[in-house]
Amino acid sequence: MYVCMNERTNGLMIAFFSVTLYYYYVKKGYSISDGRPSEQNCYDAIDATYRYATDTAGIDPSCIVLFGRSLGTGPTVDLCSRSPNVAGCILQSPLESGIRCFIGVCSSYALYPMDIFRNYSKIENILCPVFIMHGIDDTVVPCNNGKSLYAQLQERSCHSSVEYPPLWIQNRGHNDIPEDIILNHSKKFLNFLETREITR
């Protein structure tokens, strides 16, 4: 399942995930979708997609890898934190939260009721391996967001058994990470998950 919240990446991952069953959903109010964009609508959309994959299509959660990019990491982290049996999770340019992304940690406490996509409060509940990649020169979602989330992952009691190294990409920002880097490193992560499953 690939989650992105803008028009830029429609179809980006299709070539890579054609070797697996690929689900891409568009959130209400984004791209060509009708409706109003909201945090809850994003959660509802990813939940509906996940239910379709597991209940209707009959895919075992242990065969599902979630992929979220940018703002799309919000619903991805939320679902993954509630889905202990998914195989893995890839987060590209993830944000700690809406407010932390733009005005910092202290402001997120003061403005807590207004903050959205609080990944920092959910990521430690993820039980599967997580691969984070982030451009070091990102000015849209600064790289310290990805680094802070990875530091939180290391606090999980299960971390040593599911650890996967992050990728901090030199001289790249938010929208200019080459697709071959994304695809090649995602493939390495999927290979890691497959090897891990065989040895378990």
N, C-alpha and C positions, 0 to 999 in steps of 0.2 A: 504494500500500500504506500503510495507516494503522495505526500501532502505539501502543497505549495500554495501561497496566498496571493499570487499576482499572475499577470498574463505571460510573464517572460518564459516560464519553463514548461508550458503545456507541451507534452510529448517528449520532453528531454530524456526521460528514463525509459521510454517504451522500447527502444532498441536493445537496451541492456537487459531489461526484465522480461523480454520476450521468451527467455528460457524458463521463466516461471509464470505463474498466473499473475497478471498485472491488474491492479485496481487503481484508478485515478479518479478522485472526486473533486468537484468544484463546489466550494462553499457558497451558501446563499449570499447574494449580493456582490459576489466577486466574479470577474471575467464575464462570461455570457450567462451566468445564473441569475434567475429572478430572486426577489426577496431582499430583506435588509441584512447587511452584515452585522453580526454581533458575536461575542465570545461564545454564548450558549449555542447559537446556530452552528458554529464551527464544531463544537463538541457533539452536537446532535448529528451533524453530517458524517463525521468520522465514525461515530458509534453505529450509524445505519450501514455504512460501508463494511465495517467489521462484522456486524451481524449477518449481512448478506454473504460475506465470504465464509463465515463459519457455519451459520445455520442453513442458509439456502444452498450454497455451493458445496457445503460439507467439507471445507478445508480445515484440517487440524490446526489449531493455533500454533503448534510447534513447528509448522511449516511457513509461518508468516513472519516477514521482516518488515518492520515499519520504517518509513523514510520521511523525515520532515525537513523542510528548508525554511529558514528565516522565520517569519511569523507563523508558518505552518508547523514549526516545532512545538507551538503551544498545544494544539489538539493532539499532536503525536505523543508528547510526553504525558499528557493527561491520560490518554488511552493506555499507553504502555505501563503507566504506574498502577493501572487497575486491571491489567491483563498479565498475570504472572507466568502464563504458559507460552507467550510468543517467543520466537526463536531469537530475535535480536532487534536492534533499533539503530538507525543511522540518523544523526542530526547534523545538518549542514548549516553553518552560520546561525547557531541557536541563540535565542535571547533568554536572559534570566527571567525577565518579565517585561511588560510594556513600559512601565515607568523606569525600572532599572536600566533598560536599554538606552533611554534618552536622557534621564536626569539623575541617575545614581541610586545607590543603596539607601542612603539616609532618607531621601524623598519617598522611597517605596514604603517606608514605615509610616511616615506622616500622611501619605496619600493612599494607604492600604485599601480602603473601600473602593477607590477608583482604579486600582491597578488591575491589569488583565494578563492572562496567560502566565501565572506565577509558576514557572518551571522550577524555580529555586525551592519551592515548597513541596514539590512532587517527585523530583528526580531521584531522591534517595530511596523511593519506594519501588523503583524499577529493579527487577530481579535478573533480567537477561543481560547479555553483553551489549554495550553501547559504544558505537563508533562516532566520535565527534570530529568534524573537520571545519576549519575556519580560516579565512584569509586574515593574515596579520594586519594588513592595511585597511581592513573594513571600517568605513566611516558611517555606515547605516546601522549595523549591529556590531559595535566594537568587539574586537577579539577577546577582551577581558570577560565578556559574557560567556563565551565558550569555555574559557579557562576556569572560570568560577564554577561552572556546572561540572566540569571534569573533576575539580577538587572535591565537589560534593559527592560525586560518584565514588571517589576513593574512600569515603566515610562509610559506605555500605558494609554491613557485616558479611555479605556474600562477595565482596568485591574481588578478593584474591582468586576466586574460582571462576569469575566471569570477566576479568580485566581484559581490556583491549586498548592499545595505545592511541591517543588522539593524533590528528594531523594538523599542524599549524603551518599554513602555506605562505611562504615568503612572497613579498611583492604582489600580493593579490588582495582585492577588496571584496565587496559583497556580490557584485554581478559579473565579475571577470575571471572566476576560477574556470580554467579550461575543462571542457566536458570530459576529455580523456583522463584527466586527473581524478575527477569525480567518479567516473565509471571504473577505472582501474583499481582505485582504492576501495570502492564499494565491492568490487568482485573479490578482492583479497579478503575483505571482511566476511563475505558470504562463504568463501572457501574455509575460513577459520571456523565459522559456525558449523559447516558440514563436517570438518575434521573433529570438532568438539563433540558433535552428536555421535559420531562413530566410536569415539573413545570413551563415551560415558557408560 
